[in-house]
Amino acid sequence: MGAWYRPPYRRSLASRVTLLTTMAVGLAVTAVSLATFLTVRSQSMSALDDSLRERATAAAKFDALRTLSQQRYPSQVFGAADVRIIFVDADTGHAFSADRTTNMKVSTAEYDVASGNSVYSARTILADGQRYRMVAVPADGHGMALVLAQSLEPTDRMLGRLGLVALLIGLPA
């Protein structure tokens, strides 16, 4: 292919600038869509954590909650139909659920809260194939922690729809 070879079509400067500008705008729209999705995801998890922490802190102030939960009432009785309630006892090393579910496993994060080594904990767990956000707060200052776990299904649905919209907006660009 010596000096005599010339491509069959040579783009003009204007078409090259137009193509470069279009690609830059497309990348910018995609970046904004991604940034929007990540920001909304972070804010929704933060809002959920704050809500769970506030509800757990308010519930932990009542001694009657532990007594009632030991009588095997389901979580719905306590006005917490959308959450699971778990008590963690750092002294005995046991955790028990208000509705006696065994699929919610607590970790050292919750035991650290019960023993006073941590002010609170918040983490995501997987139980029965479903994601839950779990928040623990000190319950009574005597080696106990109250844990609330709420399903992330509504949040995941909302983020899935937002992700689809962001993809549809960012993809054609």
N, C-alpha and C positions, 0 to 999 in steps of 0.2 A: 504494500500500500504506500507507495511513495508520495511525492509532493503533488502528483496529479490527481489523487483521490479527493473527492469533495462529497460531503454527505448529500443525499438526495434532497433534503429539505433543511434550510437554514432559517432559524427563527429570528425575527426582528428583535431589536432591543426593546421595543415597547411590549411585545408578547412575553419576553423573558422577565421584564419587570413586573408585568401583570401576574405571571405565574408565581414569582417569588413573593409578591404581596399577598396573593391568595393563600399560599402555603403558610405565611407568617400569621395571617388572620386566623386560619384554621387551627394552628398550634395555640394561639392565644385563647381562642374560644374553648378549646379542649382543656387547656390549663385552668381557665376560670371555672369550667364545669367540674373538674377534679377538685379544685380548691373548695368550691361550694359544697360538694358532697362530703369531703373530709371535715369541713367546719361544722356542717349540720350533724354529722355522725358524732363528733366530739361533744358538741353542745347538748345533743339529746342524751348521751350517756351521762354527762355531767348533771343535767337536770334530773335524770332518773336517780342518780346517786344521792343528790341533795334531798329529793322527795323521800326516798327510802330511809335516809339517815334521820330526817326530821320525824318521820312516823315511828321509827324504831326508838328514838330518844324519848318521844312522848309516851310510847307504850311501855318502855322500860321503867318509867317512874311509878307504875302501879304494881304493887305486890300481888294483887288479886289475879293478874294475868298468868303468873306462873302456877298459882294454885288451880285455876280453872283449866289450864293446859294439861296439868297432870291428871285431870279427870277425863282425858281422851275426847275432848270436844274438837271438832274440826276447825280449821282456821277461819271459816266463814262465820262462825259464831262470834268471833271477836271483831267483826266488822272489817276484816281484812281478806275479803273474798279473792282479791287479785294477788295475794302474796302467801307464801308459806312461812310459818313461824317456827324457829328452831331455838332451843336454849342450849348454851354451851356452859358446862361446869368445869372450870380449870382445876379445881381441887380433886375431883374424882376422875377427870379425863373423859367424861361422858358427854354426849350431846343427844338430845331427844327433841323430836318434832311434836308440835301441838296436835297434828293429825296423824301422828305415828308413821309417817312416811319414812322409808329407809333409803330412798334413792338420792337424798340430798346429803352429800358428804361434806363435812366441815374439814378445814385444814388448820395448819399451824397459825395462819393469819387470824382465824376466829379465836383460837386458844390464846393467842397473844393479847387480844382485846379483853378476853375474860380474865386473864391474869394481871392485867394492868400494864403490860409492856407496850401496848399500842392504844391510841385514842379511839380509832375505828378502823375498819377494813372494808374494802369494796373490791369485788372481783367477779368475773364471769365464770360460771360453771356449766357443765353439760350433765343433764339428768333426764333419763328416759328419752334420749334423742332430742331434747329441747334445751335451748340455752336459757339460763337464768342469770340475773344480776343479783348478787348476794352481798348484803351490807350487814356488818356486825357493830354493835355499840355496847358499852358496859351496861349491865342490867341493874345491879344493886350494890356494886362496890365490894362484894364478897366473893370474888372469883367467878362471877357469872357474866355471860354476854347474851344479849338478845340478837338473833339473826333474822332478818327478813330477806326472803328470796322472791323476786318477781320475774315472771316470764318475759323474755325479750322478743316474743313473737310479734306483738304489735309494732315495736320499734324496728325489728328486722323487716317487716312488711313495708313500713313507711320508707325505710332506707332503700329497699329494693325498688320501690316505685320511683324514688328520687334518682337512684342510680340509672334506671332505665331512661328517665327524662334527660338526665345529664348526658347519657350515651347518645340518645337521639339528637340532642342539640349539638354535641361535640363531634359526632361522626360525620355528618354532611359537611361540616365546616372544614 
